[in-house]
Each structure stands twice: as C-alpha cells, then as structure tokens.
C-alpha cells in the first residue's frame, strides 16, 4: 500500500523522525530499514532499554493517523485498481488496519474486499505470511499472484511466497537492485480479463 498504491512517505518520515529524535536514535539508520516492515518490529529493534515498545507503537500510530493531509495516490493507482475485478485483488500492508483505512481514504483509493494488514499476521515482511494469507483469502495459489511492491522487505516476502513481483518506483530516488520490472506508476498500464485470466499490458 504505502509506496505502492499511495505515497505516505512525507507523513511517515515526520512521525518516525520525531520518534527517533525523542529517543536519540540515528534517524538515517532507522529510515534505511523501516519501510515495508511492521512498525512494532522497528520500534523493538531501535528502542532504548526501558522503553515500552507497545506504548511507543500506539503513540506513533496515532501520530501517523493524525497526519494524512498530504497523503496522495501513486499516479493512476485509483483508476487502475477501480478497473480490476474486486474479487481478484487484495491489499497486503505492514500498516495496522486503522492506519491503512485512513491513508487509503485520504488518497482516494477504494480498498478491495480482501485486505491483509499488520494486525492479521504474527510475522511481518520479509516473512511470506501476509502474501500467503492474502492468496488464501482470494482462493488462489500465491504462485499465481503478481505482487506489487516498493520495498526490499516486501519483495523478499513475495519471492518467499512464490509470487511474481512488479516494482513501483514512484517514491524511489534511484532504481532498486532487483530482477523484477520497475515502473513509476499506473498511468501507462492496463489490465484486462482474458479467458478468466487477468492480463497486464502497456497502453
């Protein structure tokens, strides 16, 4: 979702920078690893001794929920997903459901019926659990899915689930080192249903 369907990077950076500075954590080091990973796992990794990770997570989550004014869709994402058969796609995000719903609404992206969030799995990305659960709820095999990702942790999770990957690079300063195709957004893409298979092509 974040960095793949919507751009919430400025909001996330503001919240995480404030958290890191409050606890004297190296901001640059934290920023290098926090994208695509469950927030509670990042907090546990970086929080100083004596800090309650769950309490810090709740405070950070509320700060992000309150800061969505500049959250926008990745170019063409709302129209592209709206054209998909609703039973054929899912959102899989490391964000909690409460934050995911607020950000999607702010960006004008209508979520599908199936949405797997950080609340639904014990192990977050790069573990494959979230994608395997989404495939199960879509009643397909993960190997028959195309996962749209923007972060190394998510790509690793998709690969571990046996899925193919399309990388969205809209929020990147430079291309990721990956074997998968990378595209800036959705404006140049089209999806069509052919003989009960969803086919992706270029306009």
C-alpha positions as CSV (number, residue, x, y, z in Angstrom):
1,X,0.0,0.0,0.0
2,X,2.5,2.7,1.2
3,X,4.8,3.5,-1.7
4,X,2.9,1.1,-3.9
5,X,-0.7,2.5,-4.2
6,X,-0.3,5.6,-2.1
7,X,2.5,8.0,-1.2
8,X,2.6,8.5,2.5
9,X,6.4,8.9,2.7
10,X,6.3,12.6,4.0
11,X,3.9,11.7,6.8
12,X,5.8,8.6,7.8
13,X,9.1,10.5,7.8
14,X,7.7,13.2,10.0
15,X,6.3,10.7,12.5
16,X,9.4,8.5,12.6
17,X,11.9,11.4,12.7
18,X,10.1,12.8,15.7
19,X,10.1,9.4,17.4
20,X,13.8,8.8,16.6
21,X,14.9,12.3,17.9
22,X,12.9,11.8,21.0
23,X,14.8,8.6,21.8
24,X,18.1,9.7,20.4
25,X,18.0,7.1,17.7
26,X,20.0,7.6,14.5
27,X,17.4,8.9,12.0
28,X,19.3,7.9,8.8
29,X,19.9,4.3,10.1
30,X,16.2,3.9,11.0
31,X,15.0,5.3,7.7
32,X,17.1,2.8,5.8
33,X,15.2,-0.2,7.3
34,X,11.8,0.9,8.4
35,X,10.0,0.9,5.0
36,X,7.7,-2.1,4.4
37,X,8.2,-3.5,7.9
38,X,5.8,-3.7,10.8
39,X,6.2,-0.6,13.0
40,X,6.3,-2.6,16.2
41,X,9.2,-4.6,14.9
42,X,11.2,-1.5,14.0
43,X,10.4,0.0,17.4
44,X,11.6,-3.1,19.2
45,X,14.8,-3.1,17.2
46,X,15.7,0.6,17.9
47,X,14.0,1.5,21.2
48,X,16.4,2.2,24.1
49,X,16.3,0.0,27.2
50,X,13.4,0.7,29.5
51,X,11.1,1.9,26.7
52,X,7.7,0.2,26.4
53,X,7.6,-0.8,22.7
54,X,3.8,-1.3,22.7
55,X,3.2,2.1,24.2
56,X,5.6,3.7,21.7
57,X,3.8,1.9,18.9
58,X,0.4,3.3,19.9
59,X,1.8,6.8,20.2
60,X,3.5,6.6,16.8
61,X,0.3,5.1,15.2
62,X,-1.8,7.9,16.4
63,X,0.7,10.5,15.2
64,X,0.5,8.9,11.7
65,X,-3.3,8.6,11.7
66,X,-3.5,12.4,12.6
67,X,-1.1,13.3,9.8
68,X,-2.6,12.4,6.4
69,X,-3.2,15.8,4.8
70,X,-0.6,15.2,2.1
71,X,-1.1,11.5,1.5
72,X,-1.8,11.0,-2.2
73,X,-2.2,8.2,-4.7
74,X,0.6,6.9,-6.8
75,X,-0.1,8.2,-10.3
76,X,-3.0,6.3,-11.8
77,X,-3.4,3.9,-8.9
78,X,-7.0,4.7,-8.0
79,X,-8.3,4.3,-11.6
80,X,-6.2,1.2,-12.2
81,X,-7.4,-0.6,-9.1
82,X,-11.0,0.6,-9.6
83,X,-11.0,-1.2,-13.0
84,X,-9.9,-4.5,-11.6
85,X,-12.5,-7.2,-10.7
86,X,-12.9,-6.6,-6.9
87,X,-12.6,-10.3,-6.1
88,X,-9.3,-10.6,-8.0
89,X,-7.0,-8.4,-5.9
90,X,-6.0,-7.6,-2.3
91,X,-4.1,-5.1,-0.4
92,X,-1.3,-6.5,1.7
93,X,0.3,-3.9,4.0
94,X,2.6,-3.8,7.0
95,X,0.5,-0.9,8.4
96,X,-2.2,-1.6,11.0
97,X,-5.7,-1.6,9.6
98,X,-6.7,1.6,11.3
99,X,-3.9,3.5,9.6
100,X,-4.4,1.7,6.3
101,X,-8.0,2.7,6.1
102,X,-7.3,6.4,7.0
103,X,-4.5,6.7,4.4
104,X,-6.4,5.0,1.6
105,X,-9.4,7.3,2.2
106,X,-7.1,10.4,2.2
107,X,-5.6,9.2,-1.1
108,X,-8.9,8.4,-2.7
109,X,-8.1,4.8,-3.3
110,X,-11.1,2.4,-2.7
111,X,-9.9,-0.8,-0.9
112,X,-10.9,-4.3,-2.2
113,X,-12.8,-6.8,-0.1
114,X,-9.6,-8.6,0.9
115,X,-7.1,-6.6,2.9
116,X,-4.4,-8.2,5.0
117,X,-2.7,-5.8,7.5
118,X,-0.2,-5.9,10.2
119,X,-3.0,-6.9,12.6
120,X,-3.6,-10.2,10.7
121,X,-0.2,-11.8,10.8
122,X,2.3,-12.5,13.6
123,X,5.4,-12.4,11.3
124,X,5.6,-9.4,9.1
125,X,7.6,-8.9,5.9
126,X,10.1,-10.2,4.8
127,X,8.3,-13.4,6.0
128,X,5.8,-14.5,3.4
129,X,2.9,-15.0,5.8
130,X,1.0,-11.9,4.7
131,X,1.0,-12.8,1.0
132,X,0.2,-16.4,1.6
133,X,-2.8,-15.3,3.7
134,X,-4.0,-12.9,1.0
135,X,-3.7,-15.6,-1.6
136,X,-5.7,-18.0,0.6
137,X,-8.4,-15.4,1.1
138,X,-8.5,-14.8,-2.7
139,X,-8.8,-18.6,-3.1
140,X,-5.8,-18.8,-5.4
141,X,-2.2,-20.1,-5.0
142,X,0.4,-17.5,-4.2
143,X,2.5,-18.7,-7.2
144,X,-0.4,-17.5,-9.4
145,X,-0.3,-13.9,-8.0
146,X,1.5,-10.8,-9.1
147,X,2.7,-8.8,-6.1
148,X,3.2,-5.0,-6.4
149,X,5.9,-3.9,-4.1
150,X,8.2,-0.9,-3.5
151,X,10.4,-2.1,-0.6
152,X,13.1,-4.8,-0.3
153,X,11.4,-6.4,2.6
154,X,8.2,-6.7,0.6
155,X,9.9,-8.1,-2.5
156,X,11.7,-10.7,-0.3
157,X,8.3,-11.7,1.2
158,X,6.7,-12.0,-2.2
159,X,9.5,-14.1,-3.5
160,X,9.4,-16.4,-0.4
161,X,5.7,-16.8,-1.1
162,X,6.5,-17.9,-4.6
163,X,4.8,-15.0,-6.3
164,X,6.0,-12.8,-9.2
165,X,6.7,-9.1,-8.5
166,X,6.2,-5.8,-10.1
167,X,8.1,-3.0,-8.5
168,X,6.6,0.5,-8.2
169,X,9.5,3.0,-8.1
170,X,7.5,6.3,-7.7
171,X,8.9,7.1,-4.3
172,X,12.5,6.0,-5.1
173,X,15.4,8.3,-5.8
174,X,17.1,5.5,-7.8
175,X,16.1,2.1,-9.1
176,X,16.1,-0.9,-6.7
177,X,18.7,-3.6,-7.3
178,X,16.2,-6.3,-8.4
179,X,15.5,-8.6,-11.3
180,X,11.8,-7.6,-11.4
181,X,10.4,-5.0,-13.8
182,X,10.1,-1.5,-12.3
183,X,7.5,1.1,-13.3
184,X,6.9,4.7,-12.0
185,X,3.1,4.3,-11.7
186,X,0.0,3.0,-13.3
187,X,-0.9,5.6,-16.0
188,X,0.8,3.6,-18.7
189,X,-0.5,0.2,-17.6
190,X,-3.8,-1.6,-18.5
191,X,-5.3,-4.8,-17.0
192,X,-7.8,-6.9,-18.9
193,X,-9.6,-10.1,-18.2
194,X,-9.0,-12.7,-21.0
195,X,-10.4,-16.2,-20.6
196,X,-10.7,-15.8,-16.9
197,X,-7.0,-14.6,-16.6
198,X,-6.1,-11.1,-15.6
199,X,-3.6,-9.9,-18.2
200,X,-1.3,-6.9,-17.7
201,X,-0.1,-4.8,-20.6
202,X,1.2,-1.4,-21.6
203,X,-1.1,1.3,-23.1
